[in-house]
Amino acid sequence: MSKRKGGAWDADSRRVYGRLLGYTRRYWAVGLVAILGMAVDGGGLAMFTNLLRPMFDDLFLDKDPYLIFWMPIWIIAIFGIRGLGTFVSNYGIAYIGRNIVQAMQHDVFASYLRLPATFFGREPSGQQISRITYTSEQVASASTDAVKVAVTEGVTVIGMFYVMLHNSAYLTLTLLVMIPPIVLIATVVSRRYRLISRRIQGMMGSVTGTVEESVGAHREVRIYGGQQHEAARFDQVTHQARRLNLKIAATSATSSTAIQTVAAFALAALVFLGTRPGVIDHISSGVFIAVLTAMGAMMPSLKRLTQVQANIQRGLSAAEDLFEVIDLPPEVDHGTRELARTRGDLRFEGVRLTYPNSDYEALRGVDLACAPGTVTALVGRSGSGKSSLVSLLPRFYEPGAGRIVLDDMDYQEYTLPSLRRQIAWVGQSVVLFDDTVANNIAYGELAGASEADIVAAAEAANAMEFIARLPDGIHTRIGQSGNTLSGGQRQRIAIARAILKNAPILVLDEATSALDTESEQLIQQALQRLMRDRTTLVIAHRLSTVEGADQIAVMDQGRIIERGRHAELIALDGQYAALHRMQFHDHAADQAGD
């Protein structure tokens, strides 16, 4: 998401990393023990290296009996303590890292739940899923794994430097050969990692989105022979992801090669200095081996310290993306009045709506009054503004002009939660969850409903006739999106949910379209019970389902062009009458064909 550019450790990077480390504060005790384990891990190797001088000079050359007895014990003790330090540091870092990932996933998901509908309209769902599944995992690399490498390898480098200095300050001068090029390599590599990491995160969202679309549309893919197209599309995005990951690998490999080359020069300088006339006679084999081994052990640690930039920069890019989502403002709610239960007196007054990032005006001055307890049908061609109008009711979008009045008050004065409690919604695309039938009916704020109330709602929705045949009745799990149920069965569970909510305003968005005749009859009966004594807005494609409505509003290009009862609109002989004749003709033709 971020377009900011700059150095690898600019002010924003430090701010992001500081905020990221803030997630570790509650685990400071575990972190302290883990850091101690890292220090023991790195320091143990340095202690062993420091034993090489007495091992060669005193143990093997002078046959010192004291060292002959104690040296094996010291070695076992050093590596035993080092092993304990390794376990403590690895487990401690893993514990903190998994908790940080979970905390950030929680914060991002919580942000998704409070963000306005406009956010989900402008960003692909694959990117949103990838942020939870992939991007948040990268955070552990920056907040914990990188710290482990930095501390362990840092202590190792310092320890080895001490070993070199302790044994021969003269030979330690060879380190001056290494420092400038290693700093240069680390700086260049850090910037490149940061740049590529940002692009990889965006690409992983594309991969997730492609898979999600193809799996979700698996029937259409097979029916229309889209396998080759989907395979090619998936290959394209994964090819780009592979290319970016190979760039990371190439950068890492180049960094390793460069550091190894620098190390070779440093080792050559060490041998050169150690073999100068006047020096070689005064340096024992033990001193030379200890310094040489210390420098050799320092090389991998320095290499890992430069590579830790990869984890840090990848984690910073990930954290930056996550924090931007976490910091997005939630849905606007300036309402101050709690609405206990509305009478259902609803009016749209000059309502206009233009969707974000669009110049097209979806609603162009809609005026519509819905009396309490009446049924208002919205009909018209696709794209006429019917769904746009009802989407304003729960304030998924805010009117660009005009206002919506509920119980003689602008509905924006009511708090969002109390306003939405007044509305039940049954749509064409039923949303069910991978849970039991009962929990899908008593969802969200309805979760406290008794089993008797759930069964009563299911019976009123004509749903118990199939629920009773399920293995565990209302306690049967129905799979992701209710995929073990038919379309009509899913629709009746959605109606049961609306019945249980018992809200005074009801929105039916083409709730009976694309169903078989038997299911439609059962659902129409359930809807008639549901609509009783409620202010109902019905979006209908089939006009035969709304002939009994108290008023029918015909919409076209974001305006209401006709309004009245069925008989009045037929007599008007306008667009509604034309649509009715067209559907009646189609229905008659279908019957004749049968």
LUMBA-363681 format. One line per 2 residues: number of its first residue (from 1); for each residue y, z, x of C-alpha. Coordinates in steps of 0.1 Angstrom, whole numbers. Layout:
NUM	Y:Z:X; ... .
REM end
This chain:
1	0:0:0; 24:9:28 .
3	44:-18:44; 60:4:70 .
5	58:-7:106; 65:12:138 .
7	50:28:168; 16:45:168 .
9	32:80:167; 65:76:150 .
11	81:102:128; 62:91:97 .
13	29:92:116; 35:128:127 .
15	45:137:91; 14:122:77 .
17	-8:138:103; 8:172:98 .
19	3:169:60; -33:159:66 .
21	-40:189:89; -25:210:61 .
23	-57:205:42; -75:224:69 .
25	-54:256:67; -77:274:42 .
27	-106:268:67; -87:282:97 .
29	-114:308:105; -142:282:105 .
31	-119:259:126; -112:286:151 .
33	-149:292:156; -155:255:158 .
35	-128:250:185; -143:279:205 .
37	-176:260:203; -159:228:215 .
39	-144:247:244; -178:262:253 .
41	-194:227:250; -168:211:273 .
43	-165:240:297; -203:244:301 .
45	-205:210:317; -177:218:341 .
47	-194:251:351; -226:232:359 .
49	-207:206:380; -191:234:399 .
51	-225:247:408; -233:215:427 .
53	-215:225:458; -234:258:464 .
55	-266:241:452; -264:215:480 .
57	-247:234:507; -262:269:503 .
59	-294:264:483; -309:234:500 .
61	-293:235:534; -291:272:541 .
63	-321:282:518; -301:312:504 .
65	-327:335:487; -301:349:463 .
67	-294:314:450; -330:304:450 .
69	-336:333:425; -305:330:404 .
71	-297:293:403; -324:283:377 .
73	-313:313:355; -277:303:357 .
75	-285:267:348; -306:278:317 .
77	-279:302:307; -251:276:310 .
79	-269:250:290; -282:275:264 .
81	-247:287:258; -234:251:258 .
83	-261:242:232; -249:270:209 .
85	-213:258:213; -224:223:204 .
87	-241:234:172; -212:256:162 .
89	-187:229:168; -207:201:151 .
91	-215:222:120; -180:237:118 .
93	-163:203:120; -187:188:94 .
95	-181:217:71; -143:213:73 .
97	-145:175:72; -166:174:40 .
99	-143:199:23; -112:179:33 .
101	-127:147:19; -136:164:-14 .
103	-102:179:-17; -85:145:-11 .
105	-108:128:-35; -100:155:-61 .
107	-62:150:-55; -64:112:-58 .
109	-86:113:-89; -63:139:-105 .
111	-34:115:-97; -53:87:-114 .
113	-56:109:-145; -19:115:-148 .
115	-5:81:-137; 10:58:-164 .
117	-8:28:-177; 15:5:-158 .
119	-1:16:-125; -36:5:-136 .
121	-21:-28:-148; -7:-38:-115 .
123	-35:-29:-91; -71:-41:-91 .
125	-97:-15:-102; -117:-23:-71 .
127	-89:-10:-49; -87:22:-70 .
129	-124:28:-66; -124:20:-29 .
131	-97:46:-24; -121:73:-36 .
133	-153:60:-20; -141:44:13 .
135	-106:53:22; -110:91:16 .
137	-140:90:40; -118:77:68 .
139	-96:108:65; -124:130:80 .
141	-122:109:112; -85:118:117 .
143	-85:154:105; -118:167:120 .
145	-138:143:141; -108:133:162 .
147	-100:169:168; -135:176:179 .
149	-134:148:204; -99:157:216 .
151	-108:194:222; -143:189:236 .
153	-134:160:259; -100:175:267 .
155	-116:207:279; -141:186:299 .
157	-113:167:316; -94:199:324 .
159	-126:216:336; -135:186:358 .
161	-100:185:372; -103:221:381 .
163	-136:215:398; -121:187:418 .
165	-90:207:427; -111:238:435 .
167	-134:219:459; -109:195:475 .
169	-72:191:466; -71:162:491 .
171	-98:141:472; -82:150:438 .
173	-53:127:448; -75:98:436 .
175	-67:108:400; -32:94:406 .
177	-48:59:406; -61:65:370 .
179	-33:81:351; -7:53:346 .
181	-32:25:335; -51:49:312 .
183	-18:59:294; -9:22:290 .
185	-44:13:276; -43:42:251 .
187	-8:32:238; -17:-5:233 .
189	-51:3:217; -35:29:194 .
191	-10:4:179; -36:-23:174 .
193	-60:1:157; -33:12:133 .
195	-24:-24:124; -60:-35:118 .
197	-70:-3:100; -44:-10:72 .
199	-58:-44:67; -94:-32:66 .
201	-86:-7:38; -71:-35:16 .
203	-101:-57:23; -126:-29:13 .
205	-108:-28:-21; -114:-65:-24 .
207	-151:-61:-16; -155:-33:-41 .
209	-136:-52:-68; -158:-84:-63 .
211	-190:-64:-66; -177:-45:-96 .
213	-167:-77:-114; -200:-95:-106 .
215	-222:-66:-116; -202:-59:-148 .
217	-204:-95:-158; -241:-101:-148 .
219	-249:-116:-181; -221:-141:-180 .
221	-229:-150:-144; -264:-159:-154 .
223	-256:-177:-186; -230:-199:-170 .
225	-248:-203:-138; -221:-186:-117 .
227	-244:-172:-91; -233:-197:-64 .
229	-196:-191:-72; -200:-153:-71 .
231	-221:-155:-39; -194:-177:-23 .
233	-166:-154:-34; -185:-123:-21 .
235	-192:-141:12; -155:-149:16 .
237	-143:-113:12; -171:-98:33 .
239	-165:-125:60; -128:-113:62 .
241	-140:-77:63; -165:-85:91 .
243	-138:-104:110; -114:-74:109 .
245	-142:-49:119; -151:-72:148 .
247	-115:-71:159; -118:-33:160 .
249	-150:-36:180; -134:-61:204 .
251	-104:-37:209; -128:-8:215 .
253	-149:-29:239; -118:-41:258 .
255	-105:-5:261; -139:7:275 .
257	-141:-22:300; -105:-16:312 .
259	-111:22:316; -144:15:335 .
261	-125:-9:358; -98:18:364 .
263	-126:43:371; -143:20:396 .
265	-110:18:415; -106:56:414 .
267	-142:61:427; -136:36:454 .
269	-104:54:464; -124:87:464 .
271	-150:73:488; -123:56:509 .
273	-103:89:513; -135:110:519 .
275	-146:87:547; -114:86:567 .
277	-117:97:604; -107:133:607 .
279	-117:140:571; -154:130:569 .
281	-163:156:596; -147:185:576 .
283	-161:177:541; -196:189:533 .
285	-220:169:513; -218:196:486 .
287	-181:193:483; -182:155:482 .
289	-210:154:456; -192:180:434 .
291	-160:161:434; -177:127:429 .
293	-198:141:400; -167:158:385 .
295	-148:125:386; -179:106:372 .
297	-182:131:343; -145:128:337 .
299	-147:90:331; -167:91:298 .
301	-145:119:285; -113:99:293 .
303	-129:68:276; -137:88:245 .
305	-102:103:245; -87:68:244 .
307	-111:58:217; -102:88:196 .
309	-71:68:188; -93:45:167 .
311	-103:74:145; -69:89:143 .
313	-52:56:135; -78:47:109 .
315	-75:81:94; -37:80:94 .
317	-37:46:76; -62:60:51 .
319	-42:92:46; -10:73:42 .
321	-25:52:14; -39:83:-3 .
323	-7:103:-1; 13:74:-16 .
325	-9:75:-47; -9:113:-48 .
327	29:113:-46; 34:87:-74 .
329	53:101:-103; 31:109:-134 .
331	37:97:-169; 72:103:-180 .
333	73:131:-206; 108:143:-215 .
335	95:157:-248; 103:193:-256 .
337	89:198:-291; 53:207:-298 .
339	40:187:-328; 14:208:-346 .
341	3:183:-372; 23:153:-383 .
343	27:142:-419; 21:107:-407 .
345	55:93:-417; 58:65:-391 .
347	86:39:-385; 92:13:-359 .
349	130:5:-357; 140:-26:-337 .
351	113:-21:-312; 113:-43:-281 .
353	88:-43:-252; 87:-62:-219 .
355	57:-53:-197; 65:-43:-161 .
357	65:-72:-136; 68:-97:-164 .
359	97:-116:-179; 79:-123:-212 .
361	91:-101:-241; 59:-90:-259 .
363	78:-74:-289; 112:-87:-301 .
365	128:-63:-325; 99:-51:-347 .
367	108:-31:-379; 79:-16:-397 .
369	76:15:-420; 42:32:-425 .
371	42:58:-453; 20:89:-449 .
373	-16:83:-458; -13:45:-462 .
375	-31:16:-445; -10:-10:-426 .
377	-28:-41:-414; -15:-61:-384 .
379	-26:-97:-384; -17:-128:-365 .
381	-28:-151:-338; -39:-139:-304 .
383	-9:-129:-283; 14:-123:-313 .
385	20:-86:-303; -4:-66:-324 .
387	-20:-47:-296; 13:-43:-278 .
389	27:-26:-309; -1:-1:-313 .
391	-2:7:-276; 33:21:-279 .
393	21:48:-303; 4:70:-277 .
395	32:61:-253; 10:41:-229 .
397	42:21:-226; 78:29:-235 .
399	99:7:-258; 125:-13:-239 .
401	148:-10:-269; 147:4:-304 .
403	128:36:-313; 97:49:-330 .
405	103:76:-355; 76:101:-365 .
407	84:126:-392; 121:117:-391 .
409	123:123:-353; 122:100:-323 .
411	87:104:-311; 98:107:-275 .
413	111:142:-283; 75:154:-288 .
415	55:164:-258; 29:138:-248 .
417	-2:160:-253; 9:172:-287 .
419	18:136:-297; -16:122:-286 .
421	-34:149:-305; -21:133:-337 .
423	-38:100:-329; -75:88:-332 .
425	-84:54:-318; -114:32:-325 .
427	-113:-1:-306; -134:-32:-302 .
429	-143:-23:-267; -160:11:-272 .
431	-157:35:-242; -187:58:-238 .
433	-197:79:-209; -230:86:-191 .
435	-237:117:-210; -254:129:-242 .
437	-246:116:-277; -232:150:-286 .
439	-209:151:-255; -196:116:-262 .
441	-187:126:-298; -172:159:-288 .
443	-153:145:-258; -124:161:-240 .
445	-105:185:-262; -132:183:-288 .
447	-158:198:-264; -157:232:-282 .
449	-170:217:-315; -201:233:-329 .
451	-234:213:-332; -231:214:-370 .
453	-196:198:-368; -209:171:-344 .
455	-238:163:-367; -215:162:-398 .
457	-192:137:-380; -222:116:-370 .
459	-234:115:-406; -200:106:-419 .
461	-200:77:-393; -235:65:-406 .
463	-247:72:-370; -274:99:-377 .
465	-298:72:-390; -303:60:-354 .
467	-294:92:-335; -323:110:-353 .
469	-347:84:-338; -336:90:-303 .
471	-360:111:-281; -337:142:-280 .
473	-315:135:-310; -278:142:-303 .
475	-288:156:-269; -301:122:-257 .
477	-283:107:-227; -271:72:-234 .
479	-266:58:-199; -235:44:-183 .
481	-211:30:-209; -238:37:-235 .
483	-259:8:-223; -290:20:-240 .
485	-274:15:-274; -265:-16:-294 .
487	-229:-26:-301; -230:-13:-337 .
489	-245:20:-325; -218:25:-299 .
491	-192:17:-325; -205:43:-349 .
493	-204:70:-321; -168:61:-315 .
495	-161:64:-352; -179:98:-352 .
497	-156:109:-323; -125:99:-344 .
499	-139:117:-374; -144:149:-354 .
501	-109:147:-340; -95:147:-376 .
503	-62:133:-364; -36:123:-391 .
505	-29:89:-375; -56:64:-370 .
507	-56:31:-350; -84:6:-356 .
509	-82:-22:-331; -106:-49:-344 .
511	-132:-22:-348; -157:-44:-368 .
513	-154:-77:-349; -185:-93:-334 .
515	-210:-71:-353; -240:-81:-374 .
517	-237:-79:-412; -257:-47:-416 .
519	-238:-29:-388; -205:-41:-402 .
521	-213:-28:-437; -224:6:-423 .
523	-192:7:-401; -169:-3:-430 .
525	-183:25:-451; -177:50:-422 .
527	-142:36:-417; -134:40:-454 .
529	-142:77:-451; -123:80:-418 .
531	-91:63:-432; -89:86:-463 .
533	-56:105:-463; -46:92:-429 .
535	-18:69:-418; -38:40:-405 .
537	-29:10:-384; -55:-17:-385 .
539	-56:-47:-362; -78:-73:-378 .
541	-90:-107:-370; -110:-112:-402 .
543	-86:-110:-431; -113:-102:-456 .
545	-115:-67:-440; -79:-58:-448 .
547	-73:-73:-483; -72:-38:-497 .
549	-45:-26:-472; -13:-10:-486 .
551	7:-35:-466; -1:-64:-443 .
553	23:-73:-415; 19:-108:-401 .
555	30:-110:-365; 40:-141:-345 .
557	55:-142:-310; 64:-105:-310 .
559	80:-105:-344; 69:-96:-380 .
561	74:-128:-400; 58:-117:-433 .
563	51:-84:-449; 35:-74:-482 .
565	2:-68:-500; -26:-94:-499 .
567	-18:-109:-533; 19:-111:-525 .
569	14:-129:-492; -11:-153:-508 .
571	16:-161:-535; 42:-165:-507 .
573	21:-193:-493; 32:-188:-457 .
575	14:-181:-425; -9:-154:-439 .
577	-20:-177:-467; -27:-205:-442 .
579	-48:-181:-421; -66:-169:-451 .
581	-74:-205:-463; -86:-214:-428 .
583	-109:-184:-426; -121:-189:-462 .
585	-129:-225:-454; -148:-215:-422 .
587	-167:-189:-442; -176:-213:-469 .
589	-187:-239:-443; -209:-213:-427 .
591	-225:-204:-460; -231:-241:-468 .
593	-247:-246:-434; -270:-216:-440 .
REM end
